[in-house]
């Protein structure tokens, strides 16, 4: 299975979307929206902001090896 490294993250506050490259060896816990300045954090049960707000889950989750 090919691991996707780019995900479109959507701000839950203002709806702004931006495609970002995800880290391959860690989960990203914080993301600042460049439009409204909102600090996004993972939703309960998710390991990172890409799993909560992205169009594609983070690489560790895609590989089934998330240890977050």
Buried (B, 14 or more C-beta within 10 A) or exposed (E): EEEBBEBEBBBEEEEEBEEBEBBEEBBBEEBEBEEEEBEBBBEEEBBBBBBBBBEBBBBBBBEEEBEB
